[in-house]
């Protein structure tokens, strides 16, 4: 079944999914904050030729957060990127494509979780500070492995649901 982006998310996600509204709220708040600080920075820069230093760091963090939370929402709604022509086939080829896609996603997010954990640990251990604000860098980096594990859980749960339904 090809995903229609104009359909309601509640019909494609499991009705008892309590995490989806939280993820959507986090994404909406992050997007609102991103718009607010970017607009404030542009407005202040236009009026005074001065730029807020924190906007670059916070904007980058919020964009990464939105990307990972959006990926988790996409997996929960079964609307992640794929070549629908092949993945939605009801034969062996379609099943192979779905399995290969899930395995590739698990490997990718597993690597992000693994190396992101080591990166956050190194930043914490060596007390690395961010360039713009001078705050500990691990505060930004630690969310990468955490959200990667969330996405891995979503992928495994979707795979389990598909296997349970016998598709």
Order of alpha helices (4+ residues) and beta strands (2+ residues): alpha-alpha-alpha-alpha-alpha-alpha
